[in-house]
Amino acid sequence: KRVLNKAVALQIPPSFAGINLATKRWINSVKKSGTEIHFWTINDAETAKKLLALGADGIVTDRSDLIYEMFQETQLR
């Protein structure tokens, strides 16, 4: 928690070295410190939707067309 005290956002992959970072528990613990959490690089709409439902604040993508379309279809903003 102390490490994140001054961080505005944490930008990470959904998993690293075999550790799943895309869990509600992990996302909530990051957000408790006042830090946003963004996942990269998410290039499919279903994964983006799942991460946003878990509480992610942002999605970094190479396929903004697909993510934009998902936002339009689901009314996520």
HUWOKA-V103379 format. One record per residue. N is the residue number from 1. RES is the residue in three letters. OMEGA is omega in degrees with one decimal (* if undefined). Layout:
N|RES|OMEGA  N|RES|OMEGA
This chain:
1|LYS|-179.4  2|ARG|-179.9  3|VAL|-176.6  4|LEU|-174.8  5|ASN|-176.5  6|LYS|-179.0  7|ALA|176.6  8|VAL|-179.0  9|ALA|174.7  10|LEU|-179.6  11|GLN|-170.4  12|ILE|171.7  13|PRO|178.6  14|PRO|176.5  15|SER|-179.8  16|PHE|178.4  17|ALA|178.3  18|GLY|-180.0  19|ILE|178.8  20|ASN|178.4  21|LEU|-178.1  22|ALA|176.7  23|THR|179.4  24|LYS|-179.3  25|ARG|-179.7  26|TRP|-179.4  27|ILE|179.2  28|ASN|-179.8  29|SER|176.7  30|VAL|-176.8  31|LYS|177.3  32|LYS|179.7  33|SER|-178.4  34|GLY|-177.9  35|THR|174.2  36|GLU|177.2  37|ILE|-179.5  38|HIS|179.1  39|PHE|178.3  40|TRP|-33.5  41|THR|-172.8  42|ILE|-175.1  43|ASN|173.2  44|ASP|-172.8  45|ALA|-177.8  46|GLU|177.5  47|THR|178.2  48|ALA|179.7  49|LYS|179.7  50|LYS|-178.9  51|LEU|177.5  52|LEU|177.6  53|ALA|177.4  54|LEU|177.7  55|GLY|178.3  56|ALA|178.7  57|ASP|-177.2  58|GLY|178.8  59|ILE|173.7  60|VAL|-173.5  61|THR|169.6  62|ASP|-176.1  63|ARG|-179.1  64|SER|177.7  65|ASP|-179.8  66|LEU|-178.9  67|ILE|177.0  68|TYR|178.7  69|GLU|177.9  70|MET|178.0  71|PHE|179.2  72|GLN|-178.0  73|GLU|-174.9  74|THR|-179.3  75|GLN|175.4  76|LEU|178.3  77|ARG|*
